[in-house]
Amino acid sequence: MKKLAIAIAAVAICTQTAMAEDFDNTSLSIAATGSQGGVELSTNETSRSLKLSSATTNFPVQWSLKFTDNTNGNDDWELGVNRKFEMPRGEGETLSIYADPKLAYSFGDSYTNNELSLTPTLGVSTQVGSASPYAELGFGLKATDADYFDWSRSGTSLNLGVVVPVNANMDIDVGVTRSMDSDFGNASHQAGVKFVLKY
């Protein structure tokens, strides 16, 4: 399994250019997470970002701060808070169902008005050998500082992927995200690879 994970990573990195022909965007991320919190660096064809997050065990919710440097010169910031809820599993069950609602405040050069967004995500994952395939469906709602009581749909996303452990301290997450508008149209696709270091 370790050799398989390394092979997946090598193929993913070496075929970023080829993947761009089949997807609207591709991304590569490196994350480190542990008992003191986490940090994640990401890059794709339109932006680069740095995200800092608190540990999931120290507070009732997880806090995050994200900085995005867009290729058009715009700099954006996001303050977020989320909490993951998992349904209890019976003994021997490998299927996991969870919800991960996120509340975020976004501002910066790309925003005419600062935005408050709520993104509930429903997910399911299972265990296949040592790998963990998953599927997530997210719905977006947003309001701006012009009227924080005027909420509207901002889009829908479908995320399919698999997490493959390389060893006890490293996972590889390979996935595809389909982003749609509020009517499930105007779809775009992003293929991504994330290396997760655990400390």
Secondary structure, 3 states (H helix, E strand, C coil): CHHHHHHHHHHHHHCHHHHHHHCCEEEEEEEEEECCEEEEEEEECCEEEEEEECCCCCCCCEEEEEEEEECCCCEEEEEEEECCEECCCCCCCCCEEEECCEEEEEEECCCCCCEEEEECEEEEECCECCEEEEEEEEEEEEEECCEEEEEEEEEEEEEEEEEEEEECCEEEEEEEEEEECCCCCCCEEEEEEEEEEEC
